[in-house]
């Protein structure tokens, strides 16, 4: 085997094994730096030492089958030459896939570049909130007034092909990028829908999507209604501006709607929670060695006092939404109304590696202030209220109706 290629393989595989050691203490969703091997280009005057010299001590016997397999396919596979970079990507993907965790993965250099799109709330695409944490890219909710809604996409629709290309097994975050594209262009999505026997195609004309992270209005009776659709980088600032205006209008209660909010930046989640919780731990990051990182409230929140608060949640409230909701519930700052949340309570570190790709590795689990785990269990609301798709399509919202009654109960006493 070419010594440069062999040396590169050893470096990237060893780095993949060492990522966990460098991941501790980093917040989820952030691209961070870590030590990475410097790989000389093929044919350079300085080549890596032989395998035995650069393979970590004690690993030579364990790694021997890898090199044996490498040699076999290069010597015997019928179609040559092989794409060595594709083989390396496959090895790294397999390494991450072997972990007993759905949220750890490898992205090659191109996928890494594509995935680094910030959550500014402005992009070209179909206009839908989506779930990227499951097996398939799943429609959480079409955004009103945008192409996904006009094309008839519904909550729960799963995308299994994009423009005729099978995307089963591809990271949902990368499928999302295939769905996005220049405004005015068409994309054909092959959809699996519950209750429909066969997959079917939906053609959507992309548009320029501009949506705020936070929207607010005053309901009857002086109740402030605030919906946060995603914890983008400006969500905390937007919330504070809207909340300040509603309080100035004399709001006597607050409904915070986190339904269909699948997460975002943890820094924004801290800012949002701190508007309602004046002090103390908002959540913990718990590491495998038993240590915990405390995420504290930011002083100066606008609604940390006695004003009644209800948080609306549903099965698509995930990650950062669950951090905020869990803290509000643990401190008895307000009541949760709706159905059990998604259960995304693990922390991923995005670590760049020497080939330009990224290793996304789970480094910790989130815990609520009371030490409750969120991962795979979610949060159970204080008041459980179901809402069917038929009710939603008919413009009915029994969960919001119940939240209003709960606020009235807090204000005036009696049954909610």
C-alpha positions in Angstrom: 0.0 0.0 0.0 1.2 3.6 -0.7 2.7 4.8 2.6 1.1 8.2 2.3 -2.4 6.7 1.9 -1.8 4.3 4.7 -0.5 7.0 7.0 -3.5 9.2 6.2 -5.9 6.3 7.0 -4.2 5.7 10.3 -4.3 9.4 11.2 -8.0 9.9 10.4 -9.1 6.7 12.1 -7.0 7.4 15.2 -8.4 10.9 15.2 -12.0 9.6 15.0 -11.2 7.4 18.1 -9.8 10.4 19.9 -12.6 12.9 19.2 -14.4 12.1 22.4 -11.3 13.1 24.4 -11.3 16.6 23.0 -15.1 17.1 23.0 -15.8 17.7 26.6 -17.1 21.1 27.7 -18.2 22.2 24.2 -21.8 23.4 23.7 -24.0 21.5 21.3 -24.3 22.6 17.7 -21.1 24.5 17.6 -18.3 23.9 15.1 -15.1 23.7 17.2 -11.5 23.1 16.7 -9.5 20.2 17.8 -6.0 18.8 17.3 -5.7 17.3 13.8 -3.0 15.5 12.0 -1.1 17.3 9.2 -1.2 15.1 6.1 1.5 15.7 3.4 0.2 15.6 -0.2 0.9 12.4 -2.2 4.3 12.4 -3.7 5.7 14.9 -1.2 9.4 14.6 -0.1 8.3 14.0 3.5 6.1 10.9 3.9 4.7 9.5 7.1 6.5 6.9 9.0 5.6 3.3 8.4 2.2 2.2 9.9 3.7 0.6 13.0 5.3 3.9 14.0 2.2 6.1 13.7 -0.5 3.6 14.8 -1.3 4.3 18.5 0.4 1.8 20.8 -1.5 -1.4 21.2 -3.6 -0.8 18.1 -1.5 -2.6 15.5 -3.2 -5.9 15.9 -6.7 -4.4 16.2 -6.2 -2.3 13.0 -4.5 -5.1 10.9 -7.8 -6.3 9.3 -8.5 -2.8 8.0 -5.2 -2.7 6.1 -5.7 -6.3 5.0 -9.1 -5.4 3.5 -7.7 -2.2 1.9 -5.1 -4.3 0.1 -7.6 -7.0 -0.9 -10.0 -4.6 -2.6 -7.1 -2.7 -4.3 -5.6 -5.9 -5.6 -8.8 -7.9 -6.5 -11.7 -5.6 -7.0 -12.7 -5.8 -10.7 -13.0 -2.1 -11.5 -9.9 -0.1 -11.0 -8.7 2.5 -10.0 -10.7 3.0 -6.9 -11.6 6.3 -5.4 -9.5 6.3 -2.2 -11.1 9.4 -0.8 -14.5 7.7 -1.1 -13.1 4.7 0.7 -11.8 6.9 3.5 -15.2 8.6 3.8 -16.9 5.2 3.9 -14.5 4.1 6.7 -15.2 7.2 8.7 -18.9 7.0 8.2 -18.8 3.4 9.3 -16.8 4.3 12.4 -19.4 6.8 13.5 -22.3 4.6 12.5 -21.0 1.9 14.8 -21.6 4.0 17.9 -24.9 3.1 19.7 -26.2 6.7 19.1 -28.3 8.0 16.2 -27.0 11.5 16.6 -23.2 10.8 16.1 -22.2 10.9 12.4 -19.5 11.8 9.9 -19.8 14.4 7.2 -17.3 14.6 4.3 -15.8 18.0 3.3 -18.6 18.9 0.8 -21.3 17.9 3.3 -19.5 19.9 5.9 -19.5 23.0 3.7 -23.2 22.5 2.8 -24.3 22.0 6.5 -22.8 25.2 7.8 -25.8 27.4 7.1 -26.7 29.6 10.0 -30.3 29.9 11.3 -30.8 33.5 10.2 -34.5 32.8 9.3 -33.9 33.7 5.6 -33.2 31.2 2.9 -34.4 29.8 -0.4 -36.5 26.6 -0.1 -40.0 25.2 0.2 -41.0 26.8 3.5 -41.5 24.1 6.1 -40.3 23.3 9.6 -38.6 19.9 9.4 -37.3 17.2 11.8 -33.7 16.2 11.0 -33.1 14.0 14.1 -35.0 10.9 13.0 -34.5 8.3 10.3 -36.0 10.4 7.5 -36.4 14.1 6.8 -39.9 14.7 8.2 -42.2 17.7 7.7 -43.1 19.1 11.1 -45.3 21.9 9.8 -45.6 23.8 6.5 -45.0 27.5 7.1 -48.3 29.4 6.3 -48.2 31.2 3.0 -45.2 29.4 1.5 -44.8 26.7 -1.2 -44.8 23.6 1.0 -48.3 24.5 2.3 -49.5 25.4 -1.2 -48.2 22.0 -2.6 -50.2 20.1 0.1 -47.4 18.8 2.3 -48.6 17.8 5.8 -47.2 17.3 9.2 -45.6 13.9 9.5 -44.8 13.5 5.8 -41.4 11.7 5.3 -39.1 12.5 2.4 -37.6 9.3 0.8 -36.4 10.7 -2.5 -35.5 14.2 -3.9 -35.7 14.7 -7.7 -35.9 10.9 -8.2 -32.7 10.3 -6.1 -33.2 7.8 -3.3 -32.2 9.5 0.0 -33.0 6.6 2.4 -30.1 6.2 4.7 -28.8 9.7 4.1 -28.4 12.0 7.0 -31.7 14.0 7.2 -29.7 17.2 7.7 -28.2 16.6 4.3 -31.5 15.7 2.7 -32.8 19.1 3.8 -30.0 20.7 1.9 -31.0 18.8 -1.3 -34.6 20.1 -0.8 -33.3 23.7 -0.5 -32.4 25.5 -3.7 -32.7 28.8 -5.7 -36.1 30.5 -5.6 -38.2 29.8 -8.7 -36.8 26.3 -9.3 -38.8 23.1 -8.8 -38.0 20.2 -6.6 -39.8 16.8 -6.7 -40.2 15.1 -3.3 -41.2 11.5 -2.9 -43.3 11.3 0.2 -44.4 8.6 2.6 -47.6 9.6 4.4 -49.4 7.7 7.2 -52.6 6.3 5.9 -51.5 6.4 2.3 -50.6 2.9 0.9 -47.9 3.9 -1.6 -45.2 6.7 -1.8 -46.2 9.6 -4.1 -44.5 12.6 -5.6 -45.1 16.2 -4.8 -43.7 19.0 -6.9 -42.8 22.2 -5.1 -41.6 25.5 -6.5 -39.0 26.9 -4.2 -39.3 30.5 -3.0 -37.3 33.0 -0.9 -38.4 32.3 2.7 -38.2 35.1 5.3 -39.5 34.2 8.7 -39.0 35.7 12.1 -37.9 33.5 15.0 -40.4 35.1 17.3 -43.9 36.4 16.8 -46.3 37.9 19.3 -49.7 39.4 19.8 -52.2 40.3 22.5 -55.1 37.9 23.0 -58.4 38.8 24.6 -58.3 39.6 28.3 -54.8 41.0 28.2 -53.0 37.7 27.6 -49.7 37.9 25.7 -49.2 35.2 23.1 -45.6 34.6 21.9 -44.5 31.9 19.5 -40.9 31.0 19.0 -40.5 28.9 15.8 -36.7 28.2 16.1 -33.9 29.1 18.5 -32.0 31.0 15.8 -29.1 33.4 16.7 -31.5 36.3 17.1 -34.3 34.6 19.0 -33.3 36.0 22.4 -33.2 39.5 21.2 -36.4 39.2 19.2 -38.2 37.7 22.3 -37.0 40.6 24.5 -38.3 43.2 22.1 -41.7 41.6 21.6 -42.1 40.7 25.3 -41.2 44.3 26.3 -43.9 45.7 24.0 -46.6 43.3 25.2 -45.8 44.0 28.8 -46.0 47.8 28.1 -49.5 47.1 26.7 -50.5 45.8 30.1 -50.2 42.0 29.6 -51.5 40.1 32.7 -50.4 36.6 31.6 -48.1 35.0 29.0 -48.5 32.0 26.7 -45.2 30.9 25.3 -45.8 28.6 22.3 -42.9 26.2 21.6 -44.9 23.7 19.6 -43.2 22.4 16.4 -39.9 24.1 17.6 -37.3 21.5 17.0 -34.4 23.4 18.6 -31.5 25.6 17.6 -28.7 27.4 19.4 -28.3 26.6 23.1 -27.1 30.2 23.7 -30.5 31.5 22.4 -32.3 29.0 24.6 -30.5 30.4 27.7 -31.5 33.9 26.7 -35.1 32.9 26.3 -35.3 31.0 29.5 -33.7 33.8 31.4 -36.5 36.2 30.5 -38.7 34.0 32.8 -36.3 32.5 35.3 -34.3 35.1 37.3 -31.5 32.9 38.7 -30.3 29.4 39.1 -29.3 26.6 36.8 -31.3 26.4 33.5 -29.9 23.0 32.6 -26.9 20.7 33.1 -24.7 19.0 30.6 -23.8 15.6 32.1 -20.7 13.9 30.9 -19.8 10.2 30.9 -17.2 10.7 33.6 -19.8 12.0 36.0 -19.0 15.7 35.7 -21.6 18.3 35.0 -21.5 21.7 33.4 -24.0 24.2 34.8 -25.8 26.6 32.5 -26.9 29.5 34.6 -29.7 32.0 34.0 -28.7 35.5 32.8 -29.9 38.2 35.2 -32.3 40.9 34.2 -35.2 39.0 32.6 -38.4 40.9 31.9 -40.9 38.4 33.2 -39.3 36.6 36.1 -41.9 37.8 38.6 -45.4 36.6 39.4 -47.0 37.1 36.0 -48.8 33.8 35.0 -47.0 31.8 32.4 -48.1 28.8 30.3 -45.8 27.0 27.8 -47.4 25.2 24.9 -45.5 22.0 23.8 -46.1 19.0 21.5 -44.4 16.0 20.1 -42.2 18.2 17.8 -40.9 20.4 20.7 -37.3 19.2 20.8 -33.8 20.0 22.0 -33.5 23.7 23.0 -37.3 23.9 23.3 -37.2 21.1 25.9 -34.4 22.8 27.8 -36.5 26.0 28.2 -39.7 24.0 29.0 -38.0 21.7 31.5 -36.5 24.6 33.4 -39.8 26.5 33.6 -41.5 23.3 34.8 -38.8 22.4 37.4 -38.9 25.9 38.9 -42.7 25.9 38.9 -42.4 29.2 37.0 -45.3 28.1 34.7 -47.3 25.2 33.5 -46.7 23.1 30.4 -49.8 22.4 28.3 -50.0 20.0 25.3 -48.5 16.6 24.8 -45.2 14.9 25.6 -42.2 16.4 23.9 -39.8 14.9 21.4 -37.0 13.7 23.8 -33.9 15.1 22.1 -31.6 15.5 25.2 -28.1 14.8 23.9 -25.3 17.2 23.2 -23.4 17.0 19.9 -19.9 18.5 19.3 -19.1 19.2 15.7 -15.3 18.6 15.3 -13.4 19.5 12.1 -10.8 16.9 11.1 -7.8 17.0 8.9 -9.5 16.1 5.6 -11.9 19.0 5.8 -14.8 16.9 7.0 -16.5 17.0 10.3 -17.2 14.4 13.0 -20.5 15.0 14.9 -20.2 13.2 18.2 -22.4 13.0 21.2 -20.4 14.2 24.2 -23.0 14.6 26.9 -26.7 14.5 27.9 -28.9 17.3 29.0 -30.5 17.3 32.4 -33.2 19.7 33.8 -32.5 21.7 36.9 -34.0 18.9 39.0 -31.7 16.4 37.3 -34.3 14.9 35.1 -33.2 13.4 31.8 -34.8 14.5 28.6 -33.3 12.1 26.1 -35.7 9.6 24.7 -38.2 10.4 27.4 -39.2 14.0 26.7 -41.2 16.1 29.1 -44.8 15.3 30.3 -47.0 18.4 30.3 -48.8 19.5 33.5 -52.0 19.6 31.5 -52.3 17.1 28.7 -54.3 18.2 25.7 -54.3 16.4 22.3 -54.7 18.1 19.0 -55.5 16.2 15.8 -54.4 17.0 12.3 -58.1 17.5 11.3 -58.5 20.1 14.1 -55.4 21.9 13.0 -56.5 22.0 9.3 -59.9 23.2 10.4 -58.3 26.2 12.2 -59.1 24.8 15.7 -56.5 24.9 18.5 -57.7 23.1 21.6 -54.3 23.4 23.2 -54.2 27.2 22.9 -57.8 27.3 24.2 -56.8 25.3 27.2 -53.7 27.5 27.8 -56.0 30.5 28.0 -58.2 28.7 30.6 -55.1 27.8 32.6 -54.0 31.5 32.7 -57.5 32.5 33.8 -57.3 29.9 36.6 -54.0 31.4 37.7 -55.3 34.9 37.7 -58.8 34.4 39.1 -58.7 31.1 40.9 -61.0 28.2 40.5 -60.7 25.3 38.1 -58.7 25.7 34.9 
